[in-house]
Amino acid sequence: MSAAEISQIIASLEEMASVLDALGVPGLISLALLGPFAVFVTMLVLDHHRNRRIDSIIEGHRIETGDLVEKFREDTGRIMEMYREDTQKMLHEMDLKHAEVSRYYEDNVELLKTTQQLAEDLREIVTYNSRVMERVVSLAENNMFCPLAREHARGSK
């Protein structure tokens, strides 16, 4: 170190000594306690700034979450409306198909009744025709009015 630097350091120390002498013992104690208090106040100020920053971040997230929830509700409402419309459409189509199938069953019942009546009528016709044919056969076998039948029945020619 040079002499100029040393003299500068000595001048600085003399100024500090005069300040410390002016403060006295209570000033020195106050100065000693001021350090931790300054640290404590600094921590409180920094904590306050950090809490304000966190509050602004939380508020931003709250607004963003609220927007997302609102969008979700709108999308859900739109999807539910589409689902409702599709379900109503399917139910209407199923109702039409069910009505068509019901008509098929009703038509089949009518067809069955008609077929049963036709079968009954046909049975009566077949029975009547069988009786008539029996009578024709009987008349043909017992026909004595025809000369050929008489000759044939008697065995002569």
BALOBA-1460 file (C-alpha; in Angstrom, 3 decimals):
// residues 157
<rec num="1" residu="m" x="0.000" y="0.000" z="0.000"/>
<rec num="2" residu="s" x="1.109" y="3.446" z="-0.716"/>
<rec num="3" residu="a" x="1.289" y="6.266" z="1.754"/>
<rec num="4" residu="a" x="-1.635" y="8.055" z="0.123"/>
<rec num="5" residu="e" x="-3.851" y="5.028" z="0.525"/>
<rec num="6" residu="i" x="-2.855" y="4.603" z="4.140"/>
<rec num="7" residu="s" x="-3.566" y="8.252" z="4.867"/>
<rec num="8" residu="q" x="-6.965" y="7.888" z="3.211"/>
<rec num="9" residu="i" x="-7.808" y="4.854" z="5.338"/>
<rec num="10" residu="i" x="-6.742" y="6.719" z="8.487"/>
<rec num="11" residu="a" x="-8.943" y="9.694" z="7.515"/>
<rec num="12" residu="s" x="-11.915" y="7.352" z="7.019"/>
<rec num="13" residu="l" x="-11.309" y="5.703" z="10.379"/>
<rec num="14" residu="e" x="-11.118" y="9.103" z="12.086"/>
<rec num="15" residu="e" x="-14.484" y="10.077" z="10.550"/>
<rec num="16" residu="m" x="-16.018" y="6.826" z="11.725"/>
<rec num="17" residu="a" x="-14.597" y="7.339" z="15.199"/>
<rec num="18" residu="s" x="-16.074" y="10.839" z="15.367"/>
<rec num="19" residu="v" x="-19.494" y="9.485" z="14.311"/>
<rec num="20" residu="l" x="-19.292" y="6.709" z="16.906"/>
<rec num="21" residu="d" x="-18.216" y="9.216" z="19.548"/>
<rec num="22" residu="a" x="-21.163" y="11.444" z="18.652"/>
<rec num="23" residu="l" x="-23.569" y="8.488" z="18.918"/>
<rec num="24" residu="g" x="-22.360" y="7.450" z="22.300"/>
<rec num="25" residu="v" x="-23.167" y="4.146" z="24.045"/>
<rec num="26" residu="p" x="-26.962" y="4.341" z="23.548"/>
<rec num="27" residu="g" x="-26.427" y="5.111" z="19.871"/>
<rec num="28" residu="l" x="-24.070" y="2.187" z="19.486"/>
<rec num="29" residu="i" x="-26.593" y="-0.152" z="21.165"/>
<rec num="30" residu="s" x="-29.339" y="1.232" z="18.929"/>
<rec num="31" residu="l" x="-27.097" y="0.782" z="15.896"/>
<rec num="32" residu="a" x="-26.339" y="-2.810" z="16.958"/>
<rec num="33" residu="l" x="-30.074" y="-3.583" z="17.396"/>
<rec num="34" residu="l" x="-30.959" y="-1.763" z="14.182"/>
<rec num="35" residu="g" x="-29.216" y="-4.444" z="12.090"/>
<rec num="36" residu="p" x="-31.503" y="-7.378" z="13.060"/>
<rec num="37" residu="f" x="-34.523" y="-5.057" z="13.011"/>
<rec num="38" residu="a" x="-33.594" y="-3.930" z="9.496"/>
<rec num="39" residu="v" x="-33.284" y="-7.591" z="8.463"/>
<rec num="40" residu="f" x="-36.686" y="-8.341" z="10.034"/>
<rec num="41" residu="v" x="-38.346" y="-5.359" z="8.304"/>
<rec num="42" residu="t" x="-36.707" y="-6.338" z="5.013"/>
<rec num="43" residu="m" x="-38.069" y="-9.876" z="5.406"/>
<rec num="44" residu="l" x="-41.557" y="-8.502" z="6.106"/>
<rec num="45" residu="v" x="-41.420" y="-6.216" z="3.047"/>
<rec num="46" residu="l" x="-40.145" y="-9.048" z="0.830"/>
<rec num="47" residu="d" x="-42.803" y="-11.409" z="2.229"/>
<rec num="48" residu="h" x="-45.485" y="-8.792" z="1.541"/>
<rec num="49" residu="h" x="-44.297" y="-8.403" z="-2.073"/>
<rec num="50" residu="r" x="-44.152" y="-12.183" z="-2.483"/>
<rec num="51" residu="n" x="-47.719" y="-12.560" z="-1.117"/>
<rec num="52" residu="r" x="-48.988" y="-9.851" z="-3.505"/>
<rec num="53" residu="r" x="-47.300" y="-11.649" z="-6.417"/>
<rec num="54" residu="i" x="-48.770" y="-15.000" z="-5.309"/>
<rec num="55" residu="d" x="-52.206" y="-13.372" z="-4.929"/>
<rec num="56" residu="s" x="-51.993" y="-11.979" z="-8.454"/>
<rec num="57" residu="i" x="-50.947" y="-15.418" z="-9.771"/>
<rec num="58" residu="i" x="-53.804" y="-17.077" z="-7.859"/>
<rec num="59" residu="e" x="-56.254" y="-14.485" z="-9.197"/>
<rec num="60" residu="g" x="-55.010" y="-15.173" z="-12.721"/>
<rec num="61" residu="h" x="-55.483" y="-18.909" z="-12.185"/>
<rec num="62" residu="r" x="-58.924" y="-18.311" z="-10.673"/>
<rec num="63" residu="i" x="-60.004" y="-16.279" z="-13.700"/>
<rec num="64" residu="e" x="-58.519" y="-18.859" z="-16.084"/>
<rec num="65" residu="t" x="-60.191" y="-21.701" z="-14.187"/>
<rec num="66" residu="g" x="-63.499" y="-19.815" z="-14.205"/>
<rec num="67" residu="d" x="-63.203" y="-19.345" z="-17.971"/>
<rec num="68" residu="l" x="-62.405" y="-23.045" z="-18.411"/>
<rec num="69" residu="v" x="-65.344" y="-24.052" z="-16.225"/>
<rec num="70" residu="e" x="-67.670" y="-21.762" z="-18.193"/>
<rec num="71" residu="k" x="-66.389" y="-23.166" z="-21.504"/>
<rec num="72" residu="f" x="-66.822" y="-26.685" z="-20.120"/>
<rec num="73" residu="r" x="-70.411" y="-25.897" z="-19.106"/>
<rec num="74" residu="e" x="-71.168" y="-24.477" z="-22.545"/>
<rec num="75" residu="d" x="-69.599" y="-27.488" z="-24.278"/>
<rec num="76" residu="t" x="-71.395" y="-29.888" z="-21.948"/>
<rec num="77" residu="g" x="-74.703" y="-28.114" z="-22.553"/>
<rec num="78" residu="r" x="-74.165" y="-28.242" z="-26.324"/>
<rec num="79" residu="i" x="-73.191" y="-31.922" z="-26.186"/>
<rec num="80" residu="m" x="-76.186" y="-32.754" z="-23.977"/>
<rec num="81" residu="e" x="-78.513" y="-30.940" z="-26.395"/>
<rec num="82" residu="m" x="-77.057" y="-32.910" z="-29.316"/>
<rec num="83" residu="y" x="-77.448" y="-36.123" z="-27.300"/>
<rec num="84" residu="r" x="-81.050" y="-35.203" z="-26.465"/>
<rec num="85" residu="e" x="-81.835" y="-34.515" z="-30.133"/>
<rec num="86" residu="d" x="-80.186" y="-37.766" z="-31.256"/>
<rec num="87" residu="t" x="-82.013" y="-39.733" z="-28.573"/>
<rec num="88" residu="q" x="-85.351" y="-38.174" z="-29.520"/>
<rec num="89" residu="k" x="-84.675" y="-38.963" z="-33.179"/>
<rec num="90" residu="m" x="-83.797" y="-42.576" z="-32.332"/>
<rec num="91" residu="l" x="-86.899" y="-42.934" z="-30.152"/>
<rec num="92" residu="h" x="-89.072" y="-41.550" z="-32.954"/>
<rec num="93" residu="e" x="-87.518" y="-43.980" z="-35.450"/>
<rec num="94" residu="m" x="-87.970" y="-46.863" z="-33.014"/>
<rec num="95" residu="d" x="-91.594" y="-45.835" z="-32.484"/>
<rec num="96" residu="l" x="-92.172" y="-45.868" z="-36.259"/>
<rec num="97" residu="k" x="-90.504" y="-49.287" z="-36.569"/>
<rec num="98" residu="h" x="-92.535" y="-50.607" z="-33.628"/>
<rec num="99" residu="a" x="-95.743" y="-49.337" z="-35.206"/>
<rec num="100" residu="e" x="-94.750" y="-51.016" z="-38.480"/>
<rec num="101" residu="v" x="-94.037" y="-54.328" z="-36.714"/>
<rec num="102" residu="s" x="-97.329" y="-54.037" z="-34.834"/>
<rec num="103" residu="r" x="-99.128" y="-53.571" z="-38.169"/>
<rec num="104" residu="y" x="-97.348" y="-56.687" z="-39.454"/>
<rec num="105" residu="y" x="-98.690" y="-58.690" z="-36.515"/>
<rec num="106" residu="e" x="-102.188" y="-57.277" z="-36.974"/>
<rec num="107" residu="d" x="-102.044" y="-58.033" z="-40.700"/>
<rec num="108" residu="n" x="-100.824" y="-61.571" z="-39.949"/>
<rec num="109" residu="v" x="-103.736" y="-62.080" z="-37.556"/>
<rec num="110" residu="e" x="-106.164" y="-60.964" z="-40.274"/>
<rec num="111" residu="l" x="-104.392" y="-63.184" z="-42.806"/>
<rec num="112" residu="l" x="-104.620" y="-66.134" z="-40.427"/>
<rec num="113" residu="k" x="-108.339" y="-65.561" z="-39.867"/>
<rec num="114" residu="t" x="-108.917" y="-65.306" z="-43.617"/>
<rec num="115" residu="t" x="-106.813" y="-68.411" z="-44.266"/>
<rec num="116" residu="q" x="-108.686" y="-70.347" z="-41.591"/>
<rec num="117" residu="q" x="-112.015" y="-69.321" z="-43.135"/>
<rec num="118" residu="l" x="-110.777" y="-70.331" z="-46.591"/>
<rec num="119" residu="a" x="-109.574" y="-73.675" z="-45.206"/>
<rec num="120" residu="e" x="-112.972" y="-74.230" z="-43.565"/>
<rec num="121" residu="d" x="-114.751" y="-73.345" z="-46.822"/>
<rec num="122" residu="l" x="-112.402" y="-75.596" z="-48.809"/>
<rec num="123" residu="r" x="-112.995" y="-78.470" z="-46.370"/>
<rec num="124" residu="e" x="-116.734" y="-78.061" z="-46.842"/>
<rec num="125" residu="i" x="-116.313" y="-78.004" z="-50.640"/>
<rec num="126" residu="v" x="-114.074" y="-81.089" z="-50.585"/>
<rec num="127" residu="t" x="-116.527" y="-82.888" z="-48.285"/>
<rec num="128" residu="y" x="-119.455" y="-81.934" z="-50.503"/>
<rec num="129" residu="n" x="-117.573" y="-82.966" z="-53.672"/>
<rec num="130" residu="s" x="-116.640" y="-86.301" z="-52.062"/>
<rec num="131" residu="r" x="-120.279" y="-86.993" z="-51.233"/>
<rec num="132" residu="v" x="-121.374" y="-85.993" z="-54.717"/>
<rec num="133" residu="m" x="-118.740" y="-88.231" z="-56.295"/>
<rec num="134" residu="e" x="-119.833" y="-91.123" z="-54.050"/>
<rec num="135" residu="r" x="-123.377" y="-90.578" z="-55.224"/>
<rec num="136" residu="v" x="-122.236" y="-90.388" z="-58.877"/>
<rec num="137" residu="v" x="-120.309" y="-93.639" z="-58.453"/>
<rec num="138" residu="s" x="-123.306" y="-95.214" z="-56.766"/>
<rec num="139" residu="l" x="-125.635" y="-94.020" z="-59.515"/>
<rec num="140" residu="a" x="-123.212" y="-95.142" z="-62.186"/>
<rec num="141" residu="e" x="-122.965" y="-98.600" z="-60.657"/>
<rec num="142" residu="n" x="-126.704" y="-98.938" z="-60.186"/>
<rec num="143" residu="n" x="-127.705" y="-97.301" z="-63.452"/>
<rec num="144" residu="m" x="-130.157" y="-99.675" z="-65.065"/>
<rec num="145" residu="f" x="-131.569" y="-97.170" z="-67.472"/>
<rec num="146" residu="c" x="-128.647" y="-97.447" z="-69.848"/>
<rec num="147" residu="p" x="-128.890" y="-100.530" z="-72.109"/>
<rec num="148" residu="l" x="-125.154" y="-101.073" z="-72.108"/>
<rec num="149" residu="a" x="-125.009" y="-100.891" z="-68.304"/>
<rec num="150" residu="r" x="-127.851" y="-103.404" z="-68.028"/>
<rec num="151" residu="e" x="-126.168" y="-105.851" z="-70.380"/>
<rec num="152" residu="h" x="-122.908" y="-105.453" z="-68.653"/>
<rec num="153" residu="a" x="-124.468" y="-105.926" z="-65.184"/>
<rec num="154" residu="r" x="-126.263" y="-109.110" z="-66.332"/>
<rec num="155" residu="g" x="-123.192" y="-110.433" z="-68.016"/>
<rec num="156" residu="s" x="-124.769" y="-110.829" z="-71.438"/>
<rec num="157" residu="k" x="-123.700" y="-109.363" z="-74.656"/>
